């Protein structure tokens, strides 16, 4: 997969533009990012979350979070496939 400099895929960016209505806790609890989380921040979070300083979470491209700090990300496990064909995962407590 080519390095995109942090830009979201077009379809995801367009979905984020629509917005998410929290409705004072009765709606969607999701805070979208304008860009993928910086790789350094992803590594810091991944190491804290797993307790494994040897891993950097580089197989994840984080694009948003919920109110508890759980992260939504693409999981880059399908070699040679574009990001849009990778699984989406939620990493939380």
Biotite code that builds the C-alpha atoms (Angstrom):
import biotite.structure as struc

atoms = struc.array([
    struc.Atom([0.000, 0.000, 0.000], chain_id="A", res_id=1, res_name="UNK", atom_name="CA", element="C"),
    struc.Atom([1.286, 3.422, -0.938], chain_id="A", res_id=2, res_name="UNK", atom_name="CA", element="C"),
    struc.Atom([1.993, 6.017, 1.779], chain_id="A", res_id=3, res_name="UNK", atom_name="CA", element="C"),
    struc.Atom([-0.821, 8.546, 1.593], chain_id="A", res_id=4, res_name="UNK", atom_name="CA", element="C"),
    struc.Atom([0.618, 11.133, 3.966], chain_id="A", res_id=5, res_name="UNK", atom_name="CA", element="C"),
    struc.Atom([-2.310, 10.734, 6.341], chain_id="A", res_id=6, res_name="UNK", atom_name="CA", element="C"),
    struc.Atom([-5.118, 11.588, 3.937], chain_id="A", res_id=7, res_name="UNK", atom_name="CA", element="C"),
    struc.Atom([-8.356, 9.630, 4.391], chain_id="A", res_id=8, res_name="UNK", atom_name="CA", element="C"),
    struc.Atom([-9.857, 7.715, 1.455], chain_id="A", res_id=9, res_name="UNK", atom_name="CA", element="C"),
    struc.Atom([-12.358, 9.915, -0.396], chain_id="A", res_id=10, res_name="UNK", atom_name="CA", element="C"),
    struc.Atom([-15.442, 7.889, 0.600], chain_id="A", res_id=11, res_name="UNK", atom_name="CA", element="C"),
    struc.Atom([-14.464, 7.974, 4.292], chain_id="A", res_id=12, res_name="UNK", atom_name="CA", element="C"),
    struc.Atom([-13.725, 11.707, 4.211], chain_id="A", res_id=13, res_name="UNK", atom_name="CA", element="C"),
    struc.Atom([-17.127, 12.301, 2.599], chain_id="A", res_id=14, res_name="UNK", atom_name="CA", element="C"),
    struc.Atom([-18.862, 10.191, 5.264], chain_id="A", res_id=15, res_name="UNK", atom_name="CA", element="C"),
    struc.Atom([-17.123, 12.195, 7.986], chain_id="A", res_id=16, res_name="UNK", atom_name="CA", element="C"),
    struc.Atom([-18.326, 15.460, 6.395], chain_id="A", res_id=17, res_name="UNK", atom_name="CA", element="C"),
    struc.Atom([-21.939, 14.404, 6.965], chain_id="A", res_id=18, res_name="UNK", atom_name="CA", element="C"),
    struc.Atom([-21.227, 14.373, 10.686], chain_id="A", res_id=19, res_name="UNK", atom_name="CA", element="C"),
    struc.Atom([-22.394, 12.330, 13.637], chain_id="A", res_id=20, res_name="UNK", atom_name="CA", element="C"),
    struc.Atom([-25.152, 13.553, 15.918], chain_id="A", res_id=21, res_name="UNK", atom_name="CA", element="C"),
    struc.Atom([-24.412, 12.680, 19.546], chain_id="A", res_id=22, res_name="UNK", atom_name="CA", element="C"),
    struc.Atom([-27.901, 13.851, 20.702], chain_id="A", res_id=23, res_name="UNK", atom_name="CA", element="C"),
    struc.Atom([-26.807, 14.340, 24.292], chain_id="A", res_id=24, res_name="UNK", atom_name="CA", element="C"),
    struc.Atom([-25.819, 10.690, 24.608], chain_id="A", res_id=25, res_name="UNK", atom_name="CA", element="C"),
    struc.Atom([-28.714, 9.150, 22.677], chain_id="A", res_id=26, res_name="UNK", atom_name="CA", element="C"),
    struc.Atom([-27.070, 9.313, 19.257], chain_id="A", res_id=27, res_name="UNK", atom_name="CA", element="C"),
    struc.Atom([-23.830, 8.217, 17.644], chain_id="A", res_id=28, res_name="UNK", atom_name="CA", element="C"),
    struc.Atom([-20.790, 8.365, 19.935], chain_id="A", res_id=29, res_name="UNK", atom_name="CA", element="C"),
    struc.Atom([-18.099, 8.866, 17.306], chain_id="A", res_id=30, res_name="UNK", atom_name="CA", element="C"),
    struc.Atom([-15.544, 11.614, 16.801], chain_id="A", res_id=31, res_name="UNK", atom_name="CA", element="C"),
    struc.Atom([-14.120, 11.432, 13.261], chain_id="A", res_id=32, res_name="UNK", atom_name="CA", element="C"),
    struc.Atom([-10.597, 12.597, 12.442], chain_id="A", res_id=33, res_name="UNK", atom_name="CA", element="C"),
    struc.Atom([-9.804, 14.801, 9.427], chain_id="A", res_id=34, res_name="UNK", atom_name="CA", element="C"),
    struc.Atom([-6.685, 12.703, 8.761], chain_id="A", res_id=35, res_name="UNK", atom_name="CA", element="C"),
    struc.Atom([-5.311, 9.396, 9.934], chain_id="A", res_id=36, res_name="UNK", atom_name="CA", element="C"),
    struc.Atom([-3.754, 9.521, 13.379], chain_id="A", res_id=37, res_name="UNK", atom_name="CA", element="C"),
    struc.Atom([-0.024, 10.254, 13.177], chain_id="A", res_id=38, res_name="UNK", atom_name="CA", element="C"),
    struc.Atom([2.053, 7.020, 13.170], chain_id="A", res_id=39, res_name="UNK", atom_name="CA", element="C"),
    struc.Atom([3.978, 8.200, 16.240], chain_id="A", res_id=40, res_name="UNK", atom_name="CA", element="C"),
    struc.Atom([0.734, 8.747, 18.169], chain_id="A", res_id=41, res_name="UNK", atom_name="CA", element="C"),
    struc.Atom([-0.554, 5.373, 16.986], chain_id="A", res_id=42, res_name="UNK", atom_name="CA", element="C"),
    struc.Atom([2.641, 3.699, 18.244], chain_id="A", res_id=43, res_name="UNK", atom_name="CA", element="C"),
    struc.Atom([2.410, 5.469, 21.604], chain_id="A", res_id=44, res_name="UNK", atom_name="CA", element="C"),
    struc.Atom([-1.234, 4.447, 22.022], chain_id="A", res_id=45, res_name="UNK", atom_name="CA", element="C"),
    struc.Atom([-0.642, 0.864, 20.838], chain_id="A", res_id=46, res_name="UNK", atom_name="CA", element="C"),
    struc.Atom([2.275, 0.356, 23.241], chain_id="A", res_id=47, res_name="UNK", atom_name="CA", element="C"),
    struc.Atom([0.275, 1.740, 26.179], chain_id="A", res_id=48, res_name="UNK", atom_name="CA", element="C"),
    struc.Atom([-2.802, -0.316, 25.262], chain_id="A", res_id=49, res_name="UNK", atom_name="CA", element="C"),
    struc.Atom([-0.928, -3.608, 24.806], chain_id="A", res_id=50, res_name="UNK", atom_name="CA", element="C"),
    struc.Atom([1.913, -3.097, 27.284], chain_id="A", res_id=51, res_name="UNK", atom_name="CA", element="C"),
    struc.Atom([4.297, -4.242, 24.542], chain_id="A", res_id=52, res_name="UNK", atom_name="CA", element="C"),
    struc.Atom([7.049, -1.707, 23.809], chain_id="A", res_id=53, res_name="UNK", atom_name="CA", element="C"),
    struc.Atom([8.335, -3.817, 20.905], chain_id="A", res_id=54, res_name="UNK", atom_name="CA", element="C"),
    struc.Atom([5.182, -3.225, 18.809], chain_id="A", res_id=55, res_name="UNK", atom_name="CA", element="C"),
    struc.Atom([4.195, 0.006, 17.081], chain_id="A", res_id=56, res_name="UNK", atom_name="CA", element="C"),
    struc.Atom([0.674, -0.612, 15.731], chain_id="A", res_id=57, res_name="UNK", atom_name="CA", element="C"),
    struc.Atom([1.870, 0.209, 12.213], chain_id="A", res_id=58, res_name="UNK", atom_name="CA", element="C"),
    struc.Atom([-0.709, -2.205, 10.788], chain_id="A", res_id=59, res_name="UNK", atom_name="CA", element="C"),
    struc.Atom([-3.477, 0.212, 11.842], chain_id="A", res_id=60, res_name="UNK", atom_name="CA", element="C"),
    struc.Atom([-4.680, 3.463, 10.278], chain_id="A", res_id=61, res_name="UNK", atom_name="CA", element="C"),
    struc.Atom([-6.798, 5.189, 12.925], chain_id="A", res_id=62, res_name="UNK", atom_name="CA", element="C"),
    struc.Atom([-9.570, 7.477, 11.648], chain_id="A", res_id=63, res_name="UNK", atom_name="CA", element="C"),
    struc.Atom([-11.707, 8.279, 14.689], chain_id="A", res_id=64, res_name="UNK", atom_name="CA", element="C"),
    struc.Atom([-12.621, 7.557, 18.276], chain_id="A", res_id=65, res_name="UNK", atom_name="CA", element="C"),
    struc.Atom([-15.572, 7.230, 20.602], chain_id="A", res_id=66, res_name="UNK", atom_name="CA", element="C"),
    struc.Atom([-16.095, 9.128, 23.844], chain_id="A", res_id=67, res_name="UNK", atom_name="CA", element="C"),
    struc.Atom([-14.221, 6.545, 25.916], chain_id="A", res_id=68, res_name="UNK", atom_name="CA", element="C"),
    struc.Atom([-11.097, 6.830, 23.764], chain_id="A", res_id=69, res_name="UNK", atom_name="CA", element="C"),
    struc.Atom([-11.664, 3.618, 21.805], chain_id="A", res_id=70, res_name="UNK", atom_name="CA", element="C"),
    struc.Atom([-10.271, 3.900, 18.279], chain_id="A", res_id=71, res_name="UNK", atom_name="CA", element="C"),
    struc.Atom([-11.738, 3.036, 14.870], chain_id="A", res_id=72, res_name="UNK", atom_name="CA", element="C"),
    struc.Atom([-9.131, 1.950, 12.344], chain_id="A", res_id=73, res_name="UNK", atom_name="CA", element="C"),
    struc.Atom([-8.383, 0.130, 9.145], chain_id="A", res_id=74, res_name="UNK", atom_name="CA", element="C"),
    struc.Atom([-6.372, -3.033, 9.895], chain_id="A", res_id=75, res_name="UNK", atom_name="CA", element="C"),
    struc.Atom([-3.853, -3.535, 7.098], chain_id="A", res_id=76, res_name="UNK", atom_name="CA", element="C"),
    struc.Atom([-3.816, -7.329, 6.858], chain_id="A", res_id=77, res_name="UNK", atom_name="CA", element="C"),
    struc.Atom([-4.666, -7.899, 3.194], chain_id="A", res_id=78, res_name="UNK", atom_name="CA", element="C"),
    struc.Atom([-1.315, -7.520, 1.457], chain_id="A", res_id=79, res_name="UNK", atom_name="CA", element="C"),
    struc.Atom([-1.420, -5.584, -1.805], chain_id="A", res_id=80, res_name="UNK", atom_name="CA", element="C"),
    struc.Atom([-5.046, -4.514, -1.342], chain_id="A", res_id=81, res_name="UNK", atom_name="CA", element="C"),
    struc.Atom([-6.049, -0.842, -1.161], chain_id="A", res_id=82, res_name="UNK", atom_name="CA", element="C"),
    struc.Atom([-7.073, 0.547, 2.199], chain_id="A", res_id=83, res_name="UNK", atom_name="CA", element="C"),
    struc.Atom([-10.738, 0.507, 1.205], chain_id="A", res_id=84, res_name="UNK", atom_name="CA", element="C"),
    struc.Atom([-10.550, -3.308, 1.030], chain_id="A", res_id=85, res_name="UNK", atom_name="CA", element="C"),
    struc.Atom([-9.023, -3.723, 4.485], chain_id="A", res_id=86, res_name="UNK", atom_name="CA", element="C"),
    struc.Atom([-11.095, -4.680, 7.544], chain_id="A", res_id=87, res_name="UNK", atom_name="CA", element="C"),
    struc.Atom([-12.318, -1.936, 9.860], chain_id="A", res_id=88, res_name="UNK", atom_name="CA", element="C"),
    struc.Atom([-11.787, -2.615, 13.573], chain_id="A", res_id=89, res_name="UNK", atom_name="CA", element="C"),
    struc.Atom([-12.681, -0.946, 16.848], chain_id="A", res_id=90, res_name="UNK", atom_name="CA", element="C"),
    struc.Atom([-9.991, -1.047, 19.530], chain_id="A", res_id=91, res_name="UNK", atom_name="CA", element="C"),
    struc.Atom([-11.355, -0.275, 22.960], chain_id="A", res_id=92, res_name="UNK", atom_name="CA", element="C"),
    struc.Atom([-11.554, -1.525, 26.504], chain_id="A", res_id=93, res_name="UNK", atom_name="CA", element="C"),
])
